Every structure is written in structure tokens, then in C-alpha cells.
């Protein structure tokens, strides 16, 4: 009698073969069916927007009056010791070349991940200069009088890690991967000239979530930025008209921590009274639609103002037509710690031709009485000069550096 591996090896019977084949057939049919259903349910394919671009070249830099996309990262850089005007010229030529390529959907020079550059998704890259940048480039006489830290406000609890800086780089796009790649490229090419002082990342609703032009909401649930500057006022109140900044503007950036945990304790009526607008649609308490003009003279049955003196929209309002700014804000949300449920807030940005004439008076009124100060606190503050745009053969900052 023969013994060995043949006796222990399972026998492949006709029944086993047929059953296995049937099972495989069922699996194949199921896979084909699922694939067919998927292809059927996903037809027609949704429109793609990743190849959309925002022109880098022009009289003004992109990213100022451009419709804000869903994602943005703001970088504040400090110049290294010994970086002089000639080095700054080289830096801005390099960064301009990076930005014009990336915003066009092309890889920057020496890009080690060029595949990530092929989806620009309305990418814009905007540069701003702090006081020390301007002085190193062209001396103190070139620095505008408003290019300095803001006056001290009583509500401020500013932290150095979120404030000031020599060079601002604003990177914004509809896709966070596009933003991340662009940020990496500009930082790689600036590291021999500058170090990162701070990085702040913000978000809005994703494209397609709401109709274009819908006013953003902040994390308090409020419609945020209804009374923004109209396009017909840009030439007068946003763009600077003379000097090396002609065609440029100024940028104030405020990082505002929002106490959502305490806000949760306030009822809906209290929330609307503190702002002066309805949470449902952003209408003023004296109106029904978001863009209705608030009536600050209206009173209730007891004779009290419908829009309280301490409300945010009343404090922000000015009878002076020059005290207006162009807002460009983003929400931020960090991982909480300890007993907190959230560590959230607003990256508030404003563009204006003159910080002292337009931004500071409004902020002083908010500092004095705005009830929202009970739930918000500014923890970061910076002021930058935004130089004009450039042509295909130029670079950002050439009006200062040449």
C-alpha cells in the first residue's frame, strides 16, 4: 500500500469544481452589476472646476477683489538678518515666478511634486509687505504712515505668534490640496531669505454648497459681511492712487477668537440683539431681507431702539462715506483642549486705501461698546502694504524694489 502526500491531499471532485465555478460566476456577475449601477448612477458626470484659473497678471494683484474661494492659508514671514534690498528683489522675482506658474496650473521650477500643480482650482497668490520689508527695500521714507501696528484697543489680547510680520503671502483656492502644495512651494523658495512667523488657515462653504455671491456665515451662525464695500467704490476706497503703491492697497489682518462655548448659553433673541440682525437670513431687525437698510431710529412699543446702541451693526455703521472697508474673512477651527468643546474664530481681513482713515475709526467704535466683545477677543493683528500687480515680464514689488 502506498502512503505519502497523495493520501493527505484534498481530492478535487467534480462537485467541488462546479460549486467553486458557480461561486466565482456569482461574484463576477455581482461585481459587474455593482459597476454597472455605479456607472449608471453617476451619469452624467458632474462638472469639474479644477482647471479654472484666476489671472495672476494685471494692474492689481489677484486675491483682493477676487471672489473669495473656499480655502485660504495666510503666511507671515520674518526676514533673515542681512537680507537687503538686492536680496529682496531676488526673493520677489522667485516668488512671482512661482505664483504665476502655479495659478496657471503649471508646476513651479524645481517642483518635486509637479502632478499636484495641475489642478489650480481658482488659485490666487497675493503678496504684502510689512514695515521692515519696506524700510529694508527703500528706506523709511518709502513707508506709508499707516504701515505700522494698529493702535492699542482695550479688547485686544494680542499674541506674538499671530501678529505682525515682514512679508505676507495669502494663498487661496477652491481645493485644500492645491493650497497646501502652493504653500509648500513658496516656503521652499523663500527659506533662505525668511522664516515662518505664523501660518493661519481658514475656510468658507465649499463651492456649490450655496449660490454664488451668498454672504458667508461665521461659526456663530451669523451672516457675516452683509454691508461690504460695493464694486463701484473700489477705485476710491480700496486702490491707492499714487506713489509706489499706486494700484495697490493696504491689508489689516485680525485673528479673532470666538467663545462658542459661552455663545451656546445665549438664547436666540439675545444673539440677534447683540448683532442687530436676524440669524435666519441676516436681515436687520428693522427689515425682512438681508440687504434692507437698517433703521436705527425705529423704536419698539416701550420706546427702546429696535436695533440697540450696543449692537454690532450699529457700532460698525458710520455716517462718513469714507469709513468703509472691503472685508475678506475666513473661519478657523482648531482641535480643542481641556474642557473646551471648540477652539474657533474668524480670520478677519480688510482691504482699504488708508488704514488710519477707514479702518481705525470703525474699530474704535467697536472697541468702545460692541456687545459682541463679550464673546470675541482679538488675539492677532497685522498690517501690510499690498503692492500693485505686474505684467508677464515683471514681478510683484518692482515699483518699490527697482
LOFINU-398146 format. One record per residue (C-alpha): x, y, z. Coordinates in steps of 0.02 Angstrom, whole numbers, padded with zeros to 5 digits, always signed. Layout:
// LOFINU-398146
XYZ;...
***
This chain:
// LOFINU-398146
+00000+00000+00000;+00067+00170-00048;+00074+00311+00082;+00130+00493+00069;+00070+00665+00018;-00054+00596-00109;-00162+00520+00029;-00170+00683+00127;-00203+00798-00023;-00388+00850-00040;-00467+00773-00193;-00535+00894-00323;-00708+00823-00356;-00824+00868-00499;-00949+00936-00370;-00816+01048-00288;-00761+01112-00458;-00938+01154-00511;-00981+01238-00345;-00822+01342-00349;-00854+01395-00526;-01032+01443-00483;-00974+01548-00337;-00845+01635-00443;-00977+01667-00575;-01096+01743-00449;-00957+01854-00384;-00912+01912-00558;-01093+01947-00601;-01114+02043-00439;-00960+02146-00473;-01017+02185-00649;-01188+02230-00582;-01120+02347-00449;-01005+02428-00576;-01150+02450-00697;-01258+02527-00562;-01117+02644-00511;-01087+02699-00689;-01272+02720-00716;-01300+02819-00556;-01151+02932-00589;-01204+02979-00767;-01193+03112-00824;-01029+03155-00737;-01036+03311-00627;-00948+03465-00697;-00766+03486-00645;-00696+03655-00593;-00517+03608-00553;-00446+03681-00713;-00521+03855-00683;-00390+03991-00661;-00379+04167-00593;-00263+04279-00694;-00105+04322-00598;-00061+04473-00705;-00145+04642-00701;-00145+04818-00632;-00197+04748-00462;-00148+04588-00376;-00274+04447-00377;-00346+04395-00210;-00407+04568-00160;-00570+04596-00254;-00572+04416-00320;-00722+04319-00255;-00654+04226-00102;-00635+04038-00133;-00670+03906-00001;-00495+03883+00070;-00354+04003+00115;-00188+04000+00206;-00106+04160+00265;+00081+04158+00296;+00177+04287+00396;+00365+04282+00366;+00510+04366+00456;+00661+04419+00353;+00827+04343+00399;+00969+04455+00458;+01070+04526+00314;+00930+04515+00185;+00946+04683+00097;+00860+04767-00049;+00952+04665-00180;+00907+04503-00093;+00726+04559-00079;+00724+04590-00266;+00783+04412-00298;+00657+04343-00173;+00509+04430-00254;+00564+04380-00429;+00572+04198-00374;+00405+04203-00282;+00320+04294-00426;+00379+04160-00547;+00313+04025-00430;+00145+04111-00414;+00118+04145-00599;+00156+03963-00641;+00051+03886-00502;-00100+03997-00532;-00093+03945-00715;-00095+03761-00670;+00089+03733-00708;+00225+03666-00595;+00347+03790-00521;+00530+03771-00564;+00610+03629-00464;+00437+03570-00409;+00465+03395-00342;+00278+03355-00349;+00227+03430-00518;+00069+03324-00528;-00004+03424-00383;+00007+03585-00483;-00110+03529-00623;-00271+03574-00530;-00265+03763-00498;-00447+03770-00438;-00452+03961-00448;-00288+03979-00354;-00231+04155-00312;-00070+04207-00225;-00061+04382-00151;+00092+04466-00075;+00102+04602+00057;+00246+04698+00136;+00266+04740+00320;+00355+04895+00387;+00528+04815+00399;+00517+04745+00222;+00482+04919+00151;+00619+05001+00253;+00750+04872+00202;+00698+04889+00022;+00693+05078+00004;+00717+05164+00172;+00597+05238+00299;+00537+05374+00180;+00453+05241+00072;+00346+05176+00216;+00168+05246+00218;+00118+05325+00384;-00017+05192+00412;+00104+05047+00388;+00132+05010+00572;+00045+04910+00710;-00133+04966+00745;-00166+05075+00898;-00193+04979+01060;-00376+04933+01085;-00449+04885+01254;-00523+04723+01190;-00358+04660+01117;-00265+04513+01195;-00136+04501+01059;-00015+04355+01049;+00152+04372+00962;+00129+04205+00875;-00018+04277+00774;+00041+04456+00748;+00150+04568+00638;+00272+04502+00507;+00383+04567+00367;+00305+04476+00219;+00127+04417+00194;+00084+04278+00072;-00102+04243+00050;-00137+04079-00040;-00320+04042-00083;-00409+03913-00192;-00564+03805-00201;-00463+03649-00160;-00362+03624+00001;-00234+03512-00083;-00198+03649-00209;-00174+03773-00067;-00060+03654+00029;+00050+03623-00121;+00065+03808-00165;+00108+03850+00015;+00245+03719+00015;+00319+03786-00146;+00328+03969-00092;+00400+03922+00077;+00533+03809-00001;+00587+03952-00114;+00588+04084+00023;+00677+03987+00162;+00849+04060+00127;+00776+04236+00141;+00646+04221+00279;+00573+04111+00417;+00391+04074+00454;+00323+04183+00594;+00144+04117+00583;+00029+04017+00472;-00160+04037+00482;-00280+03928+00384;-00463+03968+00357;-00616+03905+00265;-00786+03951+00197;-00927+03848+00124;-00869+03732-00016;-00905+03788-00192;-01077+03730-00247;-01146+03723-00069;-01233+03890-00094;-01272+04007-00236;-01125+04115-00294;-01124+04282-00205;-01206+04216-00046;-01137+04307+00107;-01031+04191+00213;-01080+04134+00387;-00960+04132+00533;-00957+03997+00667;-01080+04094+00775;-01204+04055+00636;-01213+04238+00587;-01219+04303+00409;-01051+04391+00410;-01009+04537+00296;-01176+04596+00227;-01127+04780+00223;-00972+04753+00118;-00898+04882+00002;-00981+04895-00169;-00876+04871-00326;-00908+05048-00386;-00815+05112-00232;-00656+05011-00260;-00562+05148-00353;-00597+05274-00217;-00586+05169-00059;-00480+05015-00099;-00348+05059-00228;-00209+05181-00187;-00187+05310-00324;-00007+05372-00311;+00171+05329-00265;+00249+05156-00274;+00085+05085-00206;-00021+05153-00349;-00136+05010-00398;-00106+04928-00230;-00194+04937-00064;-00173+04904+00122;-00221+04748+00218;-00269+04731+00401;-00275+04554+00469;-00355+04517+00637;-00367+04344+00715;-00524+04345+00822;-00555+04204+00945;-00741+04165+00965;-00802+04090+01129;-00926+03966+01056;-00945+03877+01222;-01014+04035+01304;-01110+04084+01148;-01205+03920+01163;-01279+03982+01328;-01360+04134+01245;-01538+04117+01179;-01583+04160+01000;-01659+04329+01041;-01503+04380+01136;-01393+04328+00991;-01495+04431+00868;-01498+04584+00983;-01308+04579+01003;-01283+04583+00815;-01436+04683+00761;-01480+04557+00625;-01588+04402+00612;-01495+04237+00615;-01612+04159+00488;-01565+04269+00339;-01457+04413+00402;-01595+04543+00386;-01581+04692+00504;-01704+04684+00649;-01800+04826+00565;-01813+04736+00396;-01855+04572+00314;-01715+04544+00186;-01528+04536+00210;-01487+04693+00113;-01626+04803+00184;-01556+04964+00256;-01562+04959+00447;-01673+05091+00526;-01575+05150+00678;-01715+05270+00728;-01851+05137+00743;-01915+05102+00920;-02018+04963+00996;-02182+04978+01095;-02084+05028+01251;-01991+05164+01160;-01823+05074+01154;-01723+05064+00992;-01761+04906+00893;-01576+04898+00848;-01489+04927+01013;-01349+05053+01034;-01231+04912+01083;-01270+04803+00932;-01129+04760+00813;-01206+04834+00656;-01245+04999+00744;-01066+05015+00810;-00992+04971+00641;-01104+05095+00548;-01037+05266+00505;-01116+05421+00429;-00947+05459+00350;-00945+05380+00175;-00755+05364+00185;-00760+05248+00335;-00788+05091+00233;-00681+04937+00205;-00680+04784+00092;-00697+04629+00202;-00622+04460+00159;-00644+04344+00308;-00622+04157+00340;-00670+04043+00483;-00541+03942+00578;-00568+03790+00688;-00428+03706+00786;-00426+03550+00893;-00491+03597+01067;-00402+03555+01229;-00452+03530+01410;-00633+03572+01447;-00660+03666+01284;-00781+03600+01154;-00706+03712+01019;-00558+03825+00982;-00630+03927+00841;-00640+04100+00771;-00625+04217+00624;-00476+04267+00518;-00537+04442+00479;-00457+04531+00334;-00495+04704+00268;-00429+04800+00118;-00433+04989+00112;-00335+05132+00035;-00293+05207+00205;-00294+05110+00369;-00298+05264+00480;-00440+05348+00387;-00551+05197+00354;-00516+05052+00472;-00461+05130+00636;-00616+05240+00668;-00732+05091+00645;-00626+04982+00759;-00626+05117+00893;-00816+05119+00897;-00822+04930+00910;-00692+04936+01048;-00797+05057+01150;-00966+04970+01157;-00995+04823+01039;-01087+04688+01139;-01005+04552+01033;-00845+04591+01128;-00917+04483+01267;-00893+04328+01159;-00749+04380+01045;-00569+04433+01077;-00436+04485+00950;-00280+04380+00978;-00182+04427+00821;-00156+04586+00722;-00051+04634+00571;-00043+04774+00443;+00032+04755+00269;+00053+04858+00111;-00012+04763-00040;+00089+04819-00192;+00010+04831-00364;+00004+04688-00487;+00127+04657-00627;+00137+04608-00809;+00204+04446-00885;+00382+04515-00886;+00375+04598-00716;+00367+04545-00534;+00269+04593-00380;+00356+04734-00286;+00454+04803-00434;+00382+04979-00406;+00468+04977-00235;+00623+04874-00271;+00680+04942-00440;
***
